[in-house]
Amino acid sequence: MEKHIDHKECWNELSTWISKSITYLKEIEKEQKLDDDSKLRLRQKELNYQNTLQKMRELENIFHSLKE
């Protein structure tokens, strides 16, 4: 028997995970004494996560507009 996958729930969990990761990266940057290279890498990861989250929102809007 095939297990049903709740895509909306997966999507929401992924979105939540990315948001929490962004927050975590910001906390690391504030709490730890990092050299400039480490700060830059951390910031790049944060920006990548933010861009991913933005793309997810854009896709979600497209899906919603297609349903209408």
HTML snippet that shows the backbone in 3Dmol.js (N, CA, C, O; Angstrom):
<script src="https://3Dmol.org/build/3Dmol-min.js"></script>
<div id="view" style="width:600px;height:400px;position:relative"></div>
<script>
const pdb = `
ATOM      1  N   MET A   1       0.842  -1.180   0.000  1.00  0.00           N
ATOM      2  CA  MET A   1       0.000   0.000   0.000  1.00  0.00           C
ATOM      3  C   MET A   1       0.890   1.246   0.000  1.00  0.00           C
ATOM      4  O   MET A   1       1.859   1.338   0.754  1.00  0.00           O
ATOM      5  N   GLU A   2       0.545   2.176  -0.842  1.00  0.00           N
ATOM      6  CA  GLU A   2       1.331   3.384  -0.970  1.00  0.00           C
ATOM      7  C   GLU A   2       0.958   4.389   0.114  1.00  0.00           C
ATOM      8  O   GLU A   2      -0.218   4.617   0.398  1.00  0.00           O
ATOM      9  N   LYS A   3       1.975   4.975   0.701  1.00  0.00           N
ATOM     10  CA  LYS A   3       1.740   5.951   1.765  1.00  0.00           C
ATOM     11  C   LYS A   3       1.473   7.322   1.141  1.00  0.00           C
ATOM     12  O   LYS A   3       2.185   7.756   0.236  1.00  0.00           O
ATOM     13  N   HIS A   4       0.449   7.982   1.637  1.00  0.00           N
ATOM     14  CA  HIS A   4       0.103   9.315   1.149  1.00  0.00           C
ATOM     15  C   HIS A   4       1.085  10.348   1.708  1.00  0.00           C
ATOM     16  O   HIS A   4       1.395  10.339   2.900  1.00  0.00           O
ATOM     17  N   ILE A   5       1.556  11.214   0.857  1.00  0.00           N
ATOM     18  CA  ILE A   5       2.465  12.281   1.276  1.00  0.00           C
ATOM     19  C   ILE A   5       1.693  13.587   1.263  1.00  0.00           C
ATOM     20  O   ILE A   5       1.109  13.975   0.251  1.00  0.00           O
ATOM     21  N   ASP A   6       1.701  14.245   2.387  1.00  0.00           N
ATOM     22  CA  ASP A   6       1.043  15.544   2.490  1.00  0.00           C
ATOM     23  C   ASP A   6       2.043  16.614   2.053  1.00  0.00           C
ATOM     24  O   ASP A   6       2.886  17.054   2.835  1.00  0.00           O
ATOM     25  N   HIS A   7       1.932  17.020   0.791  1.00  0.00           N
ATOM     26  CA  HIS A   7       2.888  17.966   0.240  1.00  0.00           C
ATOM     27  C   HIS A   7       2.849  19.314   0.948  1.00  0.00           C
ATOM     28  O   HIS A   7       3.882  19.955   1.143  1.00  0.00           O
ATOM     29  N   LYS A   8       1.673  19.726   1.321  1.00  0.00           N
ATOM     30  CA  LYS A   8       1.554  21.013   2.010  1.00  0.00           C
ATOM     31  C   LYS A   8       2.286  20.979   3.354  1.00  0.00           C
ATOM     32  O   LYS A   8       2.971  21.932   3.724  1.00  0.00           O
ATOM     33  N   GLU A   9       2.134  19.883   4.064  1.00  0.00           N
ATOM     34  CA  GLU A   9       2.822  19.746   5.353  1.00  0.00           C
ATOM     35  C   GLU A   9       4.340  19.720   5.153  1.00  0.00           C
ATOM     36  O   GLU A   9       5.078  20.348   5.912  1.00  0.00           O
ATOM     37  N   CYS A  10       4.800  19.002   4.142  1.00  0.00           N
ATOM     38  CA  CYS A  10       6.236  18.959   3.841  1.00  0.00           C
ATOM     39  C   CYS A  10       6.755  20.352   3.493  1.00  0.00           C
ATOM     40  O   CYS A  10       7.813  20.775   3.957  1.00  0.00           O
ATOM     41  N   TRP A  11       5.988  21.043   2.673  1.00  0.00           N
ATOM     42  CA  TRP A  11       6.347  22.399   2.262  1.00  0.00           C
ATOM     43  C   TRP A  11       6.456  23.309   3.483  1.00  0.00           C
ATOM     44  O   TRP A  11       7.413  24.072   3.613  1.00  0.00           O
ATOM     45  N   ASN A  12       5.480  23.224   4.368  1.00  0.00           N
ATOM     46  CA  ASN A  12       5.482  24.058   5.572  1.00  0.00           C
ATOM     47  C   ASN A  12       6.651  23.712   6.492  1.00  0.00           C
ATOM     48  O   ASN A  12       7.271  24.602   7.075  1.00  0.00           O
ATOM     49  N   GLU A  13       6.946  22.438   6.620  1.00  0.00           N
ATOM     50  CA  GLU A  13       8.071  22.031   7.466  1.00  0.00           C
ATOM     51  C   GLU A  13       9.394  22.511   6.887  1.00  0.00           C
ATOM     52  O   GLU A  13      10.272  22.959   7.624  1.00  0.00           O
ATOM     53  N   LEU A  14       9.536  22.419   5.586  1.00  0.00           N
ATOM     54  CA  LEU A  14      10.752  22.904   4.939  1.00  0.00           C
ATOM     55  C   LEU A  14      10.893  24.409   5.135  1.00  0.00           C
ATOM     56  O   LEU A  14      11.976  24.899   5.454  1.00  0.00           O
ATOM     57  N   SER A  15       9.820  25.125   4.947  1.00  0.00           N
ATOM     58  CA  SER A  15       9.824  26.572   5.143  1.00  0.00           C
ATOM     59  C   SER A  15      10.203  26.934   6.582  1.00  0.00           C
ATOM     60  O   SER A  15      10.988  27.854   6.811  1.00  0.00           O
ATOM     61  N   THR A  16       9.646  26.214   7.532  1.00  0.00           N
ATOM     62  CA  THR A  16       9.956  26.446   8.943  1.00  0.00           C
ATOM     63  C   THR A  16      11.423  26.151   9.225  1.00  0.00           C
ATOM     64  O   THR A  16      12.089  26.910   9.929  1.00  0.00           O
ATOM     65  N   TRP A  17      11.923  25.060   8.679  1.00  0.00           N
ATOM     66  CA  TRP A  17      13.317  24.685   8.891  1.00  0.00           C
ATOM     67  C   TRP A  17      14.256  25.754   8.336  1.00  0.00           C
ATOM     68  O   TRP A  17      15.234  26.119   8.989  1.00  0.00           O
ATOM     69  N   ILE A  18      13.967  26.253   7.144  1.00  0.00           N
ATOM     70  CA  ILE A  18      14.808  27.285   6.539  1.00  0.00           C
ATOM     71  C   ILE A  18      14.767  28.560   7.380  1.00  0.00           C
ATOM     72  O   ILE A  18      15.806  29.180   7.606  1.00  0.00           O
ATOM     73  N   SER A  19      13.601  28.952   7.839  1.00  0.00           N
ATOM     74  CA  SER A  19      13.472  30.150   8.677  1.00  0.00           C
ATOM     75  C   SER A  19      14.260  30.002   9.976  1.00  0.00           C
ATOM     76  O   SER A  19      14.946  30.930  10.403  1.00  0.00           O
ATOM     77  N   LYS A  20      14.157  28.838  10.596  1.00  0.00           N
ATOM     78  CA  LYS A  20      14.909  28.597  11.830  1.00  0.00           C
ATOM     79  C   LYS A  20      16.411  28.604  11.568  1.00  0.00           C
ATOM     80  O   LYS A  20      17.186  29.076  12.400  1.00  0.00           O
ATOM     81  N   SER A  21      16.815  28.092  10.432  1.00  0.00           N
ATOM     82  CA  SER A  21      18.234  28.079  10.077  1.00  0.00           C
ATOM     83  C   SER A  21      18.767  29.494   9.894  1.00  0.00           C
ATOM     84  O   SER A  21      19.883  29.803  10.312  1.00  0.00           O
ATOM     85  N   ILE A  22      17.973  30.344   9.272  1.00  0.00           N
ATOM     86  CA  ILE A  22      18.367  31.746   9.099  1.00  0.00           C
ATOM     87  C   ILE A  22      18.559  32.397  10.462  1.00  0.00           C
ATOM     88  O   ILE A  22      19.553  33.087  10.690  1.00  0.00           O
ATOM     89  N   THR A  23      17.617  32.180  11.361  1.00  0.00           N
ATOM     90  CA  THR A  23      17.709  32.728  12.715  1.00  0.00           C
ATOM     91  C   THR A  23      18.947  32.195  13.426  1.00  0.00           C
ATOM     92  O   THR A  23      19.665  32.948  14.084  1.00  0.00           O
ATOM     93  N   TYR A  24      19.191  30.905  13.293  1.00  0.00           N
ATOM     94  CA  TYR A  24      20.352  30.277  13.930  1.00  0.00           C
ATOM     95  C   TYR A  24      21.657  30.884  13.406  1.00  0.00           C
ATOM     96  O   TYR A  24      22.562  31.170  14.190  1.00  0.00           O
ATOM     97  N   LEU A  25      21.760  31.082  12.097  1.00  0.00           N
ATOM     98  CA  LEU A  25      22.966  31.671  11.521  1.00  0.00           C
ATOM     99  C   LEU A  25      23.191  33.089  12.037  1.00  0.00           C
ATOM    100  O   LEU A  25      24.328  33.487  12.294  1.00  0.00           O
ATOM    101  N   LYS A  26      22.119  33.841  12.186  1.00  0.00           N
ATOM    102  CA  LYS A  26      22.239  35.199  12.725  1.00  0.00           C
ATOM    103  C   LYS A  26      22.731  35.170  14.167  1.00  0.00           C
ATOM    104  O   LYS A  26      23.545  36.002  14.568  1.00  0.00           O
ATOM    105  N   GLU A  27      22.234  34.209  14.945  1.00  0.00           N
ATOM    106  CA  GLU A  27      22.663  34.078  16.340  1.00  0.00           C
ATOM    107  C   GLU A  27      24.137  33.705  16.427  1.00  0.00           C
ATOM    108  O   GLU A  27      24.868  34.243  17.259  1.00  0.00           O
ATOM    109  N   ILE A  28      24.569  32.800  15.582  1.00  0.00           N
ATOM    110  CA  ILE A  28      25.985  32.409  15.571  1.00  0.00           C
ATOM    111  C   ILE A  28      26.853  33.626  15.289  1.00  0.00           C
ATOM    112  O   ILE A  28      27.869  33.848  15.949  1.00  0.00           O
ATOM    113  N   GLU A  29      26.444  34.405  14.308  1.00  0.00           N
ATOM    114  CA  GLU A  29      27.224  35.582  13.930  1.00  0.00           C
ATOM    115  C   GLU A  29      27.346  36.558  15.100  1.00  0.00           C
ATOM    116  O   GLU A  29      28.404  37.154  15.302  1.00  0.00           O
ATOM    117  N   LYS A  30      26.278  36.720  15.865  1.00  0.00           N
ATOM    118  CA  LYS A  30      26.290  37.648  16.995  1.00  0.00           C
ATOM    119  C   LYS A  30      27.086  37.112  18.182  1.00  0.00           C
ATOM    120  O   LYS A  30      27.820  37.858  18.830  1.00  0.00           O
ATOM    121  N   GLU A  31      26.940  35.817  18.466  1.00  0.00           N
ATOM    122  CA  GLU A  31      27.487  35.244  19.691  1.00  0.00           C
ATOM    123  C   GLU A  31      28.953  34.842  19.584  1.00  0.00           C
ATOM    124  O   GLU A  31      29.670  34.851  20.585  1.00  0.00           O
ATOM    125  N   GLN A  32      29.399  34.497  18.408  1.00  0.00           N
ATOM    126  CA  GLN A  32      30.767  33.997  18.274  1.00  0.00           C
ATOM    127  C   GLN A  32      31.674  35.053  17.672  1.00  0.00           C
ATOM    128  O   GLN A  32      31.259  35.886  16.867  1.00  0.00           O
ATOM    129  N   LYS A  33      32.908  34.985  18.088  1.00  0.00           N
ATOM    130  CA  LYS A  33      33.911  35.894  17.528  1.00  0.00           C
ATOM    131  C   LYS A  33      34.507  35.218  16.299  1.00  0.00           C
ATOM    132  O   LYS A  33      35.350  34.327  16.401  1.00  0.00           O
ATOM    133  N   LEU A  34      34.056  35.657  15.160  1.00  0.00           N
ATOM    134  CA  LEU A  34      34.474  35.035  13.907  1.00  0.00           C
ATOM    135  C   LEU A  34      35.401  35.957  13.136  1.00  0.00           C
ATOM    136  O   LEU A  34      35.302  37.181  13.223  1.00  0.00           O
ATOM    137  N   ASP A  35      36.301  35.350  12.382  1.00  0.00           N
ATOM    138  CA  ASP A  35      37.136  36.170  11.508  1.00  0.00           C
ATOM    139  C   ASP A  35      36.296  36.601  10.303  1.00  0.00           C
ATOM    140  O   ASP A  35      35.176  36.128  10.109  1.00  0.00           O
ATOM    141  N   ASP A  36      36.847  37.484   9.519  1.00  0.00           N
ATOM    142  CA  ASP A  36      36.085  38.052   8.397  1.00  0.00           C
ATOM    143  C   ASP A  36      35.645  36.997   7.383  1.00  0.00           C
ATOM    144  O   ASP A  36      34.529  37.055   6.866  1.00  0.00           O
ATOM    145  N   ASP A  37      36.521  36.039   7.103  1.00  0.00           N
ATOM    146  CA  ASP A  37      36.160  34.985   6.143  1.00  0.00           C
ATOM    147  C   ASP A  37      34.996  34.143   6.657  1.00  0.00           C
ATOM    148  O   ASP A  37      34.079  33.808   5.907  1.00  0.00           O
ATOM    149  N   SER A  38      35.044  33.811   7.929  1.00  0.00           N
ATOM    150  CA  SER A  38      33.954  33.017   8.517  1.00  0.00           C
ATOM    151  C   SER A  38      32.651  33.799   8.519  1.00  0.00           C
ATOM    152  O   SER A  38      31.586  33.242   8.252  1.00  0.00           O
ATOM    153  N   LYS A  39      32.734  35.074   8.817  1.00  0.00           N
ATOM    154  CA  LYS A  39      31.535  35.919   8.788  1.00  0.00           C
ATOM    155  C   LYS A  39      30.953  35.963   7.384  1.00  0.00           C
ATOM    156  O   LYS A  39      29.739  35.881   7.195  1.00  0.00           O
ATOM    157  N   LEU A  40      31.827  36.094   6.415  1.00  0.00           N
ATOM    158  CA  LEU A  40      31.378  36.159   5.024  1.00  0.00           C
ATOM    159  C   LEU A  40      30.696  34.851   4.607  1.00  0.00           C
ATOM    160  O   LEU A  40      29.633  34.878   3.987  1.00  0.00           O
ATOM    161  N   ARG A  41      31.298  33.720   4.943  1.00  0.00           N
ATOM    162  CA  ARG A  41      30.691  32.425   4.604  1.00  0.00           C
ATOM    163  C   ARG A  41      29.340  32.253   5.293  1.00  0.00           C
ATOM    164  O   ARG A  41      28.381  31.763   4.697  1.00  0.00           O
ATOM    165  N   LEU A  42      29.285  32.659   6.535  1.00  0.00           N
ATOM    166  CA  LEU A  42      28.036  32.569   7.287  1.00  0.00           C
ATOM    167  C   LEU A  42      26.962  33.449   6.651  1.00  0.00           C
ATOM    168  O   LEU A  42      25.813  33.036   6.501  1.00  0.00           O
ATOM    169  N   ARG A  43      27.348  34.646   6.285  1.00  0.00           N
ATOM    170  CA  ARG A  43      26.412  35.582   5.648  1.00  0.00           C
ATOM    171  C   ARG A  43      25.935  35.044   4.296  1.00  0.00           C
ATOM    172  O   ARG A  43      24.767  35.196   3.941  1.00  0.00           O
ATOM    173  N   GLN A  44      26.832  34.423   3.556  1.00  0.00           N
ATOM    174  CA  GLN A  44      26.453  33.850   2.261  1.00  0.00           C
ATOM    175  C   GLN A  44      25.447  32.713   2.437  1.00  0.00           C
ATOM    176  O   GLN A  44      24.497  32.594   1.663  1.00  0.00           O
ATOM    177  N   LYS A  45      25.656  31.887   3.448  1.00  0.00           N
ATOM    178  CA  LYS A  45      24.687  30.819   3.732  1.00  0.00           C
ATOM    179  C   LYS A  45      23.332  31.414   4.079  1.00  0.00           C
ATOM    180  O   LYS A  45      22.292  30.956   3.607  1.00  0.00           O
ATOM    181  N   GLU A  46      23.369  32.434   4.906  1.00  0.00           N
ATOM    182  CA  GLU A  46      22.118  33.089   5.307  1.00  0.00           C
ATOM    183  C   GLU A  46      21.391  33.647   4.087  1.00  0.00           C
ATOM    184  O   GLU A  46      20.181  33.470   3.945  1.00  0.00           O
ATOM    185  N   LEU A  47      22.121  34.313   3.221  1.00  0.00           N
ATOM    186  CA  LEU A  47      21.510  34.872   2.008  1.00  0.00           C
ATOM    187  C   LEU A  47      20.967  33.767   1.098  1.00  0.00           C
ATOM    188  O   LEU A  47      19.903  33.923   0.498  1.00  0.00           O
ATOM    189  N   ASN A  48      21.683  32.672   0.997  1.00  0.00           N
ATOM    190  CA  ASN A  48      21.193  31.544   0.192  1.00  0.00           C
ATOM    191  C   ASN A  48      19.884  31.006   0.751  1.00  0.00           C
ATOM    192  O   ASN A  48      18.953  30.724  -0.004  1.00  0.00           O
ATOM    193  N   TYR A  49      19.809  30.863   2.064  1.00  0.00           N
ATOM    194  CA  TYR A  49      18.566  30.399   2.688  1.00  0.00           C
ATOM    195  C   TYR A  49      17.437  31.401   2.463  1.00  0.00           C
ATOM    196  O   TYR A  49      16.305  31.012   2.177  1.00  0.00           O
ATOM    197  N   GLN A  50      17.746  32.684   2.592  1.00  0.00           N
ATOM    198  CA  GLN A  50      16.714  33.703   2.370  1.00  0.00           C
ATOM    199  C   GLN A  50      16.224  33.667   0.923  1.00  0.00           C
ATOM    200  O   GLN A  50      15.026  33.787   0.665  1.00  0.00           O
ATOM    201  N   ASN A  51      17.140  33.503  -0.001  1.00  0.00           N
ATOM    202  CA  ASN A  51      16.753  33.416  -1.413  1.00  0.00           C
ATOM    203  C   ASN A  51      15.898  32.177  -1.682  1.00  0.00           C
ATOM    204  O   ASN A  51      14.928  32.232  -2.436  1.00  0.00           O
ATOM    205  N   THR A  52      16.267  31.074  -1.062  1.00  0.00           N
ATOM    206  CA  THR A  52      15.481  29.847  -1.211  1.00  0.00           C
ATOM    207  C   THR A  52      14.069  30.042  -0.674  1.00  0.00           C
ATOM    208  O   THR A  52      13.091  29.640  -1.304  1.00  0.00           O
ATOM    209  N   LEU A  53      13.978  30.656   0.481  1.00  0.00           N
ATOM    210  CA  LEU A  53      12.669  30.919   1.079  1.00  0.00           C
ATOM    211  C   LEU A  53      11.837  31.836   0.183  1.00  0.00           C
ATOM    212  O   LEU A  53      10.636  31.624   0.020  1.00  0.00           O
ATOM    213  N   GLN A  54      12.466  32.840  -0.388  1.00  0.00           N
ATOM    214  CA  GLN A  54      11.766  33.750  -1.289  1.00  0.00           C
ATOM    215  C   GLN A  54      11.265  33.008  -2.533  1.00  0.00           C
ATOM    216  O   GLN A  54      10.136  33.222  -2.976  1.00  0.00           O
ATOM    217  N   LYS A  55      12.105  32.142  -3.088  1.00  0.00           N
ATOM    218  CA  LYS A  55      11.693  31.355  -4.260  1.00  0.00           C
ATOM    219  C   LYS A  55      10.530  30.433  -3.913  1.00  0.00           C
ATOM    220  O   LYS A  55       9.614  30.246  -4.714  1.00  0.00           O
ATOM    221  N   MET A  56      10.573  29.863  -2.722  1.00  0.00           N
ATOM    222  CA  MET A  56       9.466  29.008  -2.286  1.00  0.00           C
ATOM    223  C   MET A  56       8.170  29.804  -2.208  1.00  0.00           C
ATOM    224  O   MET A  56       7.116  29.319  -2.619  1.00  0.00           O
ATOM    225  N   ARG A  57       8.240  31.000  -1.695  1.00  0.00           N
ATOM    226  CA  ARG A  57       7.042  31.856  -1.610  1.00  0.00           C
ATOM    227  C   ARG A  57       6.524  32.193  -3.001  1.00  0.00           C
ATOM    228  O   ARG A  57       5.316  32.190  -3.242  1.00  0.00           O
ATOM    229  N   GLU A  58       7.446  32.484  -3.914  1.00  0.00           N
ATOM    230  CA  GLU A  58       7.044  32.785  -5.287  1.00  0.00           C
ATOM    231  C   GLU A  58       6.351  31.576  -5.927  1.00  0.00           C
ATOM    232  O   GLU A  58       5.322  31.719  -6.588  1.00  0.00           O
ATOM    233  N   LEU A  59       6.920  30.403  -5.726  1.00  0.00           N
ATOM    234  CA  LEU A  59       6.301  29.186  -6.259  1.00  0.00           C
ATOM    235  C   LEU A  59       4.931  28.940  -5.641  1.00  0.00           C
ATOM    236  O   LEU A  59       3.986  28.548  -6.326  1.00  0.00           O
ATOM    237  N   GLU A  60       4.842  29.169  -4.365  1.00  0.00           N
ATOM    238  CA  GLU A  60       3.566  28.985  -3.678  1.00  0.00           C
ATOM    239  C   GLU A  60       2.504  29.919  -4.253  1.00  0.00           C
ATOM    240  O   GLU A  60       1.356  29.516  -4.441  1.00  0.00           O
ATOM    241  N   ASN A  61       2.883  31.157  -4.529  1.00  0.00           N
ATOM    242  CA  ASN A  61       1.949  32.113  -5.133  1.00  0.00           C
ATOM    243  C   ASN A  61       1.521  31.661  -6.528  1.00  0.00           C
ATOM    244  O   ASN A  61       0.359  31.809  -6.908  1.00  0.00           O
ATOM    245  N   ILE A  62       2.457  31.117  -7.275  1.00  0.00           N
ATOM    246  CA  ILE A  62       2.125  30.618  -8.615  1.00  0.00           C
ATOM    247  C   ILE A  62       1.133  29.465  -8.514  1.00  0.00           C
ATOM    248  O   ILE A  62       0.148  29.424  -9.252  1.00  0.00           O
ATOM    249  N   PHE A  63       1.390  28.523  -7.598  1.00  0.00           N
ATOM    250  CA  PHE A  63       0.487  27.386  -7.426  1.00  0.00           C
ATOM    251  C   PHE A  63      -0.907  27.843  -7.025  1.00  0.00           C
ATOM    252  O   PHE A  63      -1.907  27.324  -7.520  1.00  0.00           O
ATOM    253  N   HIS A  64      -0.967  28.817  -6.125  1.00  0.00           N
ATOM    254  CA  HIS A  64      -2.274  29.321  -5.687  1.00  0.00           C
ATOM    255  C   HIS A  64      -3.007  30.018  -6.826  1.00  0.00           C
ATOM    256  O   HIS A  64      -4.224  29.886  -6.957  1.00  0.00           O
ATOM    257  N   SER A  65      -2.278  30.753  -7.642  1.00  0.00           N
ATOM    258  CA  SER A  65      -2.927  31.446  -8.757  1.00  0.00           C
ATOM    259  C   SER A  65      -3.424  30.448  -9.808  1.00  0.00           C
ATOM    260  O   SER A  65      -4.427  30.704 -10.474  1.00  0.00           O
ATOM    261  N   LEU A  66      -2.737  29.320  -9.962  1.00  0.00           N
ATOM    262  CA  LEU A  66      -3.175  28.300 -10.912  1.00  0.00           C
ATOM    263  C   LEU A  66      -4.443  27.597 -10.449  1.00  0.00           C
ATOM    264  O   LEU A  66      -5.248  27.157 -11.269  1.00  0.00           O
ATOM    265  N   LYS A  67      -4.618  27.494  -9.155  1.00  0.00           N
ATOM    266  CA  LYS A  67      -5.804  26.838  -8.597  1.00  0.00           C
ATOM    267  C   LYS A  67      -7.058  27.683  -8.772  1.00  0.00           C
ATOM    268  O   LYS A  67      -8.172  27.159  -8.802  1.00  0.00           O
ATOM    269  N   GLU A  68      -6.873  28.978  -8.884  1.00  0.00           N
ATOM    270  CA  GLU A  68      -8.030  29.889  -8.959  1.00  0.00           C
ATOM    271  C   GLU A  68      -8.671  29.910 -10.306  1.00  0.00           C
ATOM    272  O   GLU A  68      -9.650  30.627 -10.512  1.00  0.00           O
TER     273      GLU A  68
END
`;
const viewer = $3Dmol.createViewer("view");
viewer.addModel(pdb, "pdb");
viewer.setStyle({}, {cartoon: {color: "spectrum"}});
viewer.zoomTo();
viewer.render();
</script>
